[in-house]
Amino acid sequence: MAAIPDLDLALLRSFTVVARAGSISGACLQIGRTQSALSMQMHRLESALGQPLLHRSGSGVRLTTAGEKLLVHADALLARHDEILADMVGTGLRGSVSFGCPEDYSAAFLPELLRGFCALYPDVELRMVCAPTLELRPLLHRRQIELALVSVPDPAGGDVIRPEEFVWVAHDPAPAVLAQATLPLALSAPLTLDYRAACTAMEQVGRRYRVAFASNSLAGLIAIARSGHAIAVLTRMAVPPDLHIVTQGMPALPSIGIALEYADPRPSLAARALGAHIGAELPALGYRAS
């Protein structure tokens, strides 16, 4: 009977990075290996397990069914390994964690959150993905990220860490576009919470409007608001100091909730530590005055 090979933890760790990066070249930048060396590692892991783990194409890689299964086991095994090492050797927390966050929360909250986390856990490697909530949830489902800050419609929901307000934003507190019969708006993509909130608010008061600009980029929405050609909708904390929150002549917008979601019900030690830090620190971050 053939001996069953031991799994190399270094290969597993590289595999998790490749799986989440979606390409060998993207993973190379994170791991610090050449593309040929990393490809060889993946072939060695596939040979050890006797089955393909990655579908390779010109645009990158995606996991096979076996690869999806291995990613679950690899995350659990590496997390347990890091816990044992920290406990037995007496070192601080080590490992890596992949984290997703919408761009507006990234701009408003992440500098302070990550500064504190990195001071507490300097040996934990952070990998960031900035994307809207609608894009982050599929990444969580595919385990391409381990946890994410997401927007939820109920600001008082049980999983909400912090409520946040939507506000109308322009280059001036009383912009000239308010005089237009059909108000031009700059919004994110349809189905996002801010898009639906803005359209519902305008329709409830019978105000004519048009979506003049659409962008999932925070920088894009801010640029449009600065131009004076439309009124944008942002979360209050994402409003830069040179823009103004518009209240006169505009309907009220709802609040939403910010929640933390995990890819795995049993997240890694590093993911739990990051989640606990965010849960403790995020509610205390100050609001910008109107």
N, C-alpha and C positions, 0 to 999 in steps of 0.2 A: 504493500500500500504506500503510495507516494506521501511524503511528508508535507504537511500543510505549512506554507511559509508564514513567518511572522510579518505583520504589516509594519512598514517603516513609518514612524510618526512624522518624519520630515516630508515624506511623500504625501501623506494625508494632509499635512498643513498646506503644502503647495497646491494640492488638489482643491481644497476649499477656496483658496484665493482665485484659482482659475475658474471654478464654478461660478463664483460671484462676479468676477470681472467680465465673463462672457467672451474672453479671448485670451490667447497665450500672450500676445504682445502687451495687452493691458495688464495682465498679471505680472509680467516681467518688471514693469515699472514699480510695482509694489514690493516685489520680493527681492529685486536686485540681482537677478540672474539673466543670462542671455536667453534668447528665444529657443535656441537649439538645446541648451541644457534643461530648460523647463519642459520642452516637448519630450525629451528623453525620460525625464522623471515620470511624466504621464504615461508613456509607453511601458515603463518598468512597473508602474502600479497596475496597469491593465494586464500585463503579463502575469503578475503575481496573483491576480484575482481570476484570470482566465476568461475575461469578458470585456468588451468595449465599454468605456465609461463616458466617452465624449463623441458627439457627432461633430466632425470637423468640416468647415466650409470656408470659402473665401472671406466671408463676413465675420467669422469668429467660430466659437464653439457653443454647443448646448449639450445638456446632460442627456444621456440615454436613461432608460428606466433603471438600469443597474446603477448609473451614476447618481440619479435622484435618491435611490436607496442608500448608497454609500455616503452621500453628503449628510444625511441624518445621523448615521452611525459615527462618521468622522467628527461632526460637531460635538456629539456627546462624549466621544473618547478623548478628544483634545481638551475639552473643558475639564473632564475628570483628571486628566494628566496634569493640567495646570494647577488644579486645586491640590492634588497630592504633592506636587513640587513645592508649592507655596507653604503647605503645612509642614512638610518634613524638613525642608532645607531652611525654612524660616525667612525666605525672601518675600518681597512684596508681590503683589498681584502681577502676573505676566500674561502674555497671550495677545490676542487681537480681537477687535469687535468691529463689525460693519454696521453703520448707523445711517438712517435716512431721515431727511428733514425737508419740509417745504422751504422755498427760497426766502420768503418773508420772515419765517421764524429763524432761519439761519442768520439773516442780517441783524435781527433784533436781539436774539438770545444767545446764539452759540459762542460768540467771543468770551462772554463771562462764564458760561457753563463749561466750556472746554478748558478754559484757563484753570478753573478750580479742579476739574477732574484730572487734568494732566499733572497738576501739582501733587495730587494725592496718589496717582498711579502712573508714575513716569515710564514704567516699563510696559505699559499696555499700548499697543499700536491701534490707532483709530483710522478707519476707512469710511469716508463720507460719500453719500449720494444725496444731491439736492434735486428734488422733483416734487410736483404737486401730489397731494394725498391720493388722487385717483391713479397715479403711476406707482406710488410707493406700496400700496396694498398688494398688487401682483408680485412685486419684488419680494415682499414678505412671504407670500404664498409659495413662491419658488425658492425660498431660502437664499436669495441673493443678497439680502441684508438680514441682520438678526433682530433689529428693533428699529422703530421709527416714531417720530412725533407726527401725529396726524390731526387733521381738523374733523370735528364731529358737530352735527347740527345742534345738539342739546348742550348748552353751557353748564347745566346742572346735573349732567349724567354722572353715574357712579364712578366711571373710569377717568373723568376729567381731572387733569392736574391744575388747570388754570383756565378761566374764561377769558375771552378776548373779543374786542369790539371791531366790527366793520365800520369804516368811516369813508365819507366822500372827501376826495383830495384834489386840490388844484394849486396853480402857481400863485393864486391870490385868494383871500377869504371871500371875495365877492367877484368871481371871474365873469368876464364879459359874455361867455357862452351861456350864462343863465338867462340872458335875454332872448335866446333863440327859441322859436316855437317848438322845435324838436331838439331836445337836449342831446348833444353828442357825449357818449360814455366810452371809457376805456376799461375793458373788463378782461378777466381771464377766460379760458375756454368754457363753452357751455357744459353743464353738469357739475361745474365746480360750485362750492357753496357761495362764494362771493358773487358769481354771475347770477345765480338763482335769487340771491337776496336782493341784489340791485334791481333786477327786472320785476320781482314781486313788489318791492317797495314803490316803484314808479307806477305800476299798474294799479296798486291799491289807492293811490291818490289821483289817478287819472292824468298823470303827466306824460306827455308824448316824449319819446326818446328813441334814439337809434344807437346801436353798438357800432361806433365809428372805428374803433380800434380793438383788436383782440390779441392778447399775448399771454402766454403762460410764464413769461419772464418778468420778474419783479423790476429789473432794470428797464425793460421796455415800457411797462406801465408808468414808471416814474418819469421816464423821458417824455412820454406823451403828456403827462400832467404838467411837466415843466414848460412844454411848448405852448400851453394855453389853448390847445385845440380841442380838449375834452376834459371831462371830470373822471377821475379814476376812483376805484374802490380798493382800499388797502386795509390791512389790519392796523390798528392804532399804533402799535409798537414799531411797525415797519415804515412809518411816515418819516422821511428825512427832514432835518430842521429847516431847510429852505422852502418846503411846501407847507400848505395850510389846510387844515380841516375845515370843510365847508358845511355849515349848518343852515344858514339863511336860505329859504326857498327850496330846501331839499327834504324829502321824507326821511324819517328815522330808519336806520338799518339795525338788524338784529345782532345779538352777540352769538358767538359760537364757543365751542370748547376745544381745548388742546389736550389730547390724550396720548398715551404711550402704548404702542402695540408691539408684540413680540412674534417672531416667526415660529418659535418653539415654546410649548408650555413649560419646558424645563430648559431655560436659556443657560448659556455658559456663565461661568463665574464673572468674566469680564463684562458680559452684557448685563448681568444682574447688577453689577457695581455701577455701570454707567446709568442704567435705569433708575437705581436708587438715588444716585447723585442728582439726576435731572428732576426726579420727583420731589426731592428735598429743596432744591435751589430755585426751580422755575417759578413757583408761586411768589417768591419774594422779590423777583426782579421788578424794578420800578417802572411805572407807566410814564410816558411822555405827556407833559401838560398840553392841553388844547391850545 
